[in-house]
Amino acid sequence: MMAYKFKLYPSKQQEQALFKTFDLCRFTYNQLLEKLGKQEKINRKEIQHSLVEMKQNYPELQDVYSKTLQYECHRLFGNLRALAQLKKKGIKVGKLRFRGKDWFKTINYNQSGYELEQTGKRYGKLKLSKIGNINIRCHRIAHGAIKQITIKKTAGRWYAILITDEEYKKQKGEGQIGLDFGIINFVADNNGNRIKSPLFLKRSLKKIEKAHQDLSRKKKGSNNRKRAKQRLGKLYEKVENQRNDFLHKLSTQIVSENKLICIEDLDIKEMISKKKNRFWNRRNFLDCSWATFASMLKHKAESAGADVIEVNPKNTSKICSGCGTMQEMSLSQRTYSCDCGLEIDRDVNSAKNILAQGLGFVENETASSSMKQEAITSNNV
């Protein structure tokens, strides 16, 4: 599956229709959640069937494409499954909440109700059922059949996210690499390469703080407040776009050069919750987005046929990659010096240990697989 994000340019009339659809979908979601809360035992079929009754009681729901409304039932039970998974992991969770206007920012067209027509090299028309033909800017060709379209509004801009059935294909390299994540160096590898953390949020922090101050001074409900909120949203959107662009390009490069990628299995939530990590450090943890980067690596590696191995990060920066001895190191100590004569950047040393652990895991898995195959062969004889 491939995802394409294109910008939409709806007319005022189409924008009003989109806002109305958003509100009606939010209303539907909240109504379904209320019915779910009244059930003694969860019955999905009963919740799905209640959509028919809702359309009879609320005729305005006829203005929304049928599958778009049906998707709200899918969204509700998807959220319910996500809560159940968190609960299984021992994380304390509450109940699903009713969605307010500012917390409902997407609608979906699944399998049907849409049509994309290319009218020029970069521009086209996106036909959405019950909405109309919306101008769309296609900066690249969407390959494959469109299976789903998500309409999203963020920072005053409209977007269409197209999901197609085209397989995501990448070519893997022949190398083997160990990666150490950090705040000073976003990533360091076992070959001695280091990439500084861009920290895009930190770069834009002064502008964001000023925008927050401007927003707080505006009267609630006023047009000035809406515009101030939009300006703030655009700043956050820019940071997100910069970060995603950086992560996508770096992850693509790493996968294209390597067939085995070894990374740390970091527990970001635990790192953030530690009291010793001061506020600015916690913010930098989130700004680095290591979890997002790891997810991108796994997804791209899977499509390319490469392997991503996650290893325990404990003591990877304390163990000498040359002789295997361990020594305590403060965070301010950036060079690893060992009695064996090795002197190396601490992050590069850690990356070498991560690769060694990953290679050890692969060797054990290979040996285990060979033993199983031998056992099967001997049993068949």
C-alpha positions in Angstrom: 0.0 0.0 0.0 1.2 3.5 -0.8 0.0 6.8 0.7 0.0 10.1 -1.2 -0.8 13.5 0.4 -2.1 16.2 -1.9 -3.4 19.7 -1.2 -7.0 20.6 -1.8 -8.5 23.9 -2.9 -12.2 23.8 -2.1 -14.6 26.6 -3.0 -16.4 28.4 -0.2 -19.5 26.3 -0.9 -17.5 23.1 -0.9 -15.8 24.1 2.3 -19.1 24.7 4.0 -20.2 21.2 2.8 -17.0 19.7 4.2 -17.5 21.4 7.5 -21.1 20.2 7.6 -19.9 16.6 6.9 -17.2 16.9 9.6 -19.9 18.0 12.2 -22.3 15.2 11.2 -19.6 12.6 11.3 -18.6 13.8 14.8 -22.3 13.8 15.8 -22.6 10.2 14.5 -19.4 9.1 16.4 -20.7 10.6 19.7 -24.1 9.0 19.2 -22.6 5.6 18.6 -20.3 6.0 21.6 -23.3 6.8 23.8 -25.1 3.7 22.6 -22.0 1.6 23.2 -21.8 3.0 26.8 -25.4 1.8 27.4 -24.6 -1.8 26.4 -24.1 -4.4 29.1 -22.1 -6.5 26.7 -20.4 -5.0 23.6 -22.4 -5.9 20.5 -20.8 -4.4 17.3 -23.7 -5.6 15.0 -26.2 -3.8 17.1 -24.1 -0.6 17.0 -23.7 -0.9 13.2 -27.4 -1.5 12.7 -28.3 1.6 14.8 -26.9 3.8 11.9 -30.1 3.0 9.9 -32.3 4.1 12.8 -30.2 7.3 13.2 -30.7 8.2 9.6 -34.5 7.9 10.1 -34.4 10.1 13.2 -31.9 12.6 11.9 -32.7 13.3 8.1 -29.7 15.6 7.8 -27.4 12.6 8.0 -28.6 11.8 4.4 -26.4 14.6 3.3 -23.3 12.5 4.2 -22.1 9.7 1.9 -23.2 6.4 3.5 -19.7 4.7 3.7 -18.3 7.9 5.3 -20.9 7.5 8.1 -20.2 3.8 8.3 -16.5 4.5 8.8 -17.3 6.2 12.1 -18.4 2.8 13.5 -15.1 1.4 12.3 -13.2 4.4 14.0 -15.1 3.8 17.3 -14.2 0.1 17.5 -10.6 0.9 16.4 -10.2 3.3 19.3 -11.7 0.7 21.6 -9.2 -1.9 20.4 -6.3 0.6 20.9 -7.4 1.1 24.6 -7.7 -2.6 25.2 -4.1 -3.1 23.8 -2.8 -0.4 26.2 -4.6 -2.0 29.1 -3.0 -5.4 28.3 0.4 -3.7 28.5 -0.4 -2.6 32.0 -1.0 1.0 31.1 -3.8 2.7 33.1 -6.5 3.9 30.7 -9.8 5.6 31.0 -12.9 5.4 28.9 -13.4 6.7 25.4 -14.5 10.3 25.3 -17.0 12.2 23.3 -15.3 14.2 20.5 -15.4 18.0 20.6 -15.2 20.1 17.4 -11.5 20.8 17.7 -10.7 17.1 18.2 -12.4 15.8 15.0 -10.2 16.6 12.0 -10.7 13.8 9.4 -13.4 12.1 7.4 -12.9 9.0 5.2 -14.2 7.7 1.9 -13.5 3.9 1.8 -13.6 1.9 -1.4 -16.1 4.1 -3.2 -17.6 7.6 -3.3 -14.6 9.3 -5.0 -13.0 9.8 -8.4 -9.7 11.4 -9.2 -9.4 13.1 -12.6 -6.1 14.6 -13.8 -6.8 17.9 -15.7 -3.2 19.0 -16.1 0.4 18.1 -15.3 0.0 19.1 -11.6 -3.6 19.8 -11.1 -6.8 17.8 -11.2 -10.3 17.3 -9.8 -11.3 15.1 -6.9 -14.9 14.2 -7.0 -16.3 13.4 -3.6 -19.9 12.1 -3.2 -22.2 14.7 -1.6 -19.4 17.3 -1.8 -18.6 17.9 -5.4 -15.5 18.3 -7.7 -12.7 19.8 -5.6 -9.5 21.3 -7.1 -6.5 19.2 -6.1 -2.8 19.7 -6.6 -1.1 16.5 -7.5 2.7 17.1 -7.3 3.4 13.5 -8.3 1.5 10.6 -10.0 -0.5 8.3 -7.7 0.3 4.7 -8.8 -2.2 1.9 -8.4 -5.9 1.8 -7.7 -7.2 4.2 -4.9 -8.6 2.2 -2.1 -9.3 4.9 0.5 -9.3 8.7 0.7 -8.9 10.6 4.0 -9.9 14.3 4.0 -8.0 16.3 6.6 -7.9 20.0 7.7 -4.9 21.3 9.5 -3.7 24.9 10.1 -6.4 26.3 7.7 -5.3 24.0 4.9 -7.2 21.1 3.3 -5.5 17.8 2.3 -6.5 14.6 0.7 -4.5 11.5 1.7 -4.9 8.8 -1.0 -4.2 5.1 -0.1 -3.5 3.0 -3.2 -2.9 -0.8 -3.7 0.5 -0.1 -5.2 3.2 -2.1 -3.4 5.9 0.0 -1.7 9.2 -1.2 -3.2 12.7 -0.3 -2.1 16.1 -1.8 -3.0 18.2 -2.9 0.0 21.9 -2.6 0.1 24.6 -5.1 1.1 25.9 -3.5 4.2 25.4 -4.2 7.9 25.0 -1.2 10.3 24.5 -0.5 13.9 22.8 2.8 14.9 23.0 4.7 18.2 20.3 7.3 18.8 21.0 10.5 20.8 20.1 14.1 21.3 23.5 15.7 20.3 23.9 13.3 17.4 20.5 12.1 16.1 22.2 9.0 14.9 25.8 7.6 14.9 26.8 4.4 13.1 29.5 1.8 13.6 31.5 3.3 10.6 32.0 6.5 12.5 29.4 8.6 10.7 27.4 11.0 12.9 24.4 13.1 11.9 23.6 16.1 14.2 20.1 16.3 15.6 18.2 19.0 13.7 15.8 19.6 16.6 13.3 21.5 14.4 11.0 22.3 17.4 13.8 23.9 19.3 14.6 26.1 16.2 11.1 27.4 16.0 10.5 27.6 19.7 10.7 31.4 20.0 8.1 31.9 17.2 5.8 29.3 18.7 6.0 30.9 22.1 5.2 34.3 20.7 2.3 32.8 18.7 1.0 31.2 22.0 1.2 34.6 23.7 -0.7 36.3 20.9 -3.4 33.6 21.0 -3.8 34.0 24.8 -4.5 37.7 24.4 -7.3 37.3 21.9 -10.9 37.2 23.0 -12.5 33.7 22.9 -14.8 33.2 19.9 -13.5 36.2 18.0 -12.2 36.1 14.4 -8.8 37.4 15.7 -8.5 34.4 17.9 -9.3 32.1 15.0 -6.6 33.7 12.9 -4.1 33.6 15.8 -4.9 29.9 16.3 -4.4 29.3 12.6 -1.0 31.0 12.6 0.1 28.8 15.6 -1.1 25.7 13.8 0.9 26.6 10.7 4.1 26.9 12.8 3.5 23.4 14.3 2.7 22.0 10.8 6.0 23.4 9.5 7.9 21.7 12.3 6.1 18.4 11.6 6.8 18.6 7.9 10.5 19.4 8.4 10.9 16.6 10.8 9.1 14.0 8.6 11.1 15.1 5.5 14.4 14.6 7.5 13.3 11.2 8.9 12.0 9.9 5.5 15.2 10.8 3.6 17.5 9.4 6.3 15.6 6.2 6.7 15.4 5.7 2.9 19.2 6.2 2.6 20.0 3.7 5.4 17.7 1.0 3.9 19.1 1.5 0.4 22.7 0.9 1.7 22.2 -2.0 4.1 20.6 -5.4 4.4 20.9 -5.6 8.2 20.1 -2.7 10.5 20.6 -2.9 14.2 19.0 -0.3 16.5 18.3 0.3 20.1 14.9 -0.9 21.6 14.2 2.4 23.4 11.3 2.9 25.8 10.7 6.5 25.2 7.8 6.8 27.7 10.0 5.5 30.5 12.8 7.9 29.5 10.4 10.9 29.5 8.9 9.9 32.9 12.3 9.9 34.7 12.6 12.8 37.1 16.3 13.2 36.3 15.4 14.2 32.8 14.7 17.9 33.1 11.9 19.5 31.1 14.0 20.7 28.2 15.5 17.2 27.9 12.1 15.6 27.7 11.1 18.1 25.0 14.2 17.2 23.1 13.4 13.5 23.4 10.1 14.1 21.7 11.6 16.5 19.2 14.0 13.8 18.0 11.1 11.3 17.3 13.3 8.2 17.5 10.2 6.0 17.7 8.9 7.4 14.4 12.3 7.0 12.8 12.4 3.3 13.9 8.9 2.7 12.6 10.0 4.2 9.2 13.1 2.0 9.1 11.0 -1.2 9.8 8.4 -0.4 7.2 10.9 0.5 4.5 13.2 -2.4 5.4 10.3 -4.9 5.2 9.4 -3.7 1.7 13.0 -4.0 0.6 13.6 -7.4 2.2 16.1 -6.0 4.7 16.2 -6.9 8.4 15.9 -4.6 11.4 17.0 -6.0 14.7 16.2 -4.2 18.0 18.7 -4.8 20.8 18.7 -4.1 24.5 20.3 -0.6 24.9 21.6 -1.4 28.4 25.3 -0.6 28.8 25.9 -0.3 25.1 27.8 3.0 25.7 29.7 1.6 28.7 31.2 -1.5 27.1 34.4 -1.2 25.1 33.8 -2.3 21.5 37.4 -3.4 21.3 38.0 -5.6 24.3 34.6 -6.0 26.0 35.4 -4.4 29.4 32.9 -2.1 31.0 33.4 1.3 32.7 31.1 3.9 34.1 30.8 7.1 32.0 29.0 10.4 32.7 26.9 11.9 30.0 29.3 14.8 29.7 32.1 12.4 28.7 31.9 12.3 24.9 35.1 10.2 24.2 35.4 6.6 25.3 39.0 5.8 26.4 39.9 2.2 27.4 43.0 0.7 28.9 43.3 -1.5 25.9 44.3 1.6 23.9 40.9 2.2 22.2 39.9 5.9 22.0 36.6 6.5 20.2 33.5 8.7 20.2 31.1 7.3 22.8 28.2 7.2 20.3 30.2 5.4 17.6 31.4 2.9 20.3 27.8 2.3 21.3 26.8 1.8 17.6 29.6 -0.9 17.3 28.2 -2.7 20.4 24.7 -2.5 19.0 25.8 -4.1 15.7 27.7 -6.8 17.6 24.6 -7.6 19.6 22.5 -7.7 16.5 24.9 -10.0 14.6 24.9 -12.3 17.7 21.1 -12.4 17.6 21.1 -13.3 13.9 23.7 -16.0 14.4 21.7 -17.6 17.2 18.5 -17.5 15.1 20.3 -19.1 12.2 21.8 -21.8 14.4 18.4 -22.5 16.0 16.7 -22.7 12.6 19.4 -25.1 11.4 18.9 -27.3 14.4 15.2 -27.4 13.9 15.7 -28.3 10.2 18.1 -31.1 11.1 15.6 -32.5 13.7 12.8 -32.5 11.1 15.0 -34.2 8.6 16.1 -36.9 11.1 12.5 -37.5 12.1 11.5 -38.0 8.4 14.2 -40.6 7.8 
